[in-house]
Amino acid sequence: MVVLELAYLYEVNRIQDPASAILKELEDTIGISVSVPNFNLLINKAVQIEWTRDPFDRIITAEAAMNDAYLVSADQTIRKYYSKTVW
């Protein structure tokens, strides 16, 4: 879902680099990799997130929560509701 959201943000000119370039940079500099969660479990977790209607935010936050992982985001709403958000 992160890859899809980055692609969307690039397409609507909200970010300047394509998803592949951003992910490569993050992998090279801090070792971040794309996970492949069980899609059914992920969606079931995302359905429980009711503080946003944005499907990207719900799924990205659900995946981070499922992995007890940090989530890199500048989104103030995500930062408010998911305590392991960093920016």
N, C-alpha and C positions, 0 to 999 in steps of 0.2 A: 504494500500500500504506500509506503514511503516513496518508492520509485515512481508510482503512478502520480502521487501528489506533486513531486518535484517536476515531473514532465508537464503536468497541468500548469503549475506556476510558471514554468518556462514558456509554455505556449501562450499564456495571457500576459507575458512580459512583466511578471512580478519578480522574477529572478533572471540573472543574466547568463547563467551557465546551464547547459543541459544536465539532466539527472545523472547520466553516466559520468560526466566530468566531476560532479560534486561527490558522488559515491567513491570514485577512484581516489580523489584527494583525501577524503575522510579515511579510507582504508589505508592509504600510504602514510598519512601523518599520525593517526591515532588508533589504527587497527580496527575500526568499525567494519562490521560485515553485515550483509543482509541475511536475516533469518528466514526460515521457511516453516511457519507454524502450521498446525492442523487447522485448516480453514473453518471447519464446523465449530471447533472449540473457540477460535478467535471471534467468529461472528456472534456466538452465544455470549461471550464476554462483552463484546461491543454493544449488544442489545441492552445490557445492564447499565451502560453509561447514559444517563439521562440529562446531563448538564449541558449538552450541546446537540444540535440537529445535524451538524456537519459530519457526513459519513467518514471523511478522511480522518478527522480528529478522533472520532469514536474508535475507529479500527486501529489507528496508530497508538493511541493511548491504551487500548485493550491489549495490544501485543506487548507493549512495554510492561504493563501490569502483570501479564501472564508470565513474563520472564523475570519479574522483579528487577527490571532494568531501568537505567536512566533514560530519559527521553530528551533529546536536544530540540528545543523549540523556543521561539520568541513569543509565541501566542500567549497572551495574558490570561485567557480563560483556561487553557490547559495548565498553565503554571499555577493558577489558583486551585484547581481541583486535583492535580496529580503532583504529589509532593516530590517525586523524584525527577522533576523537570529541571533541566539546566540550560543556560544560555550564555 
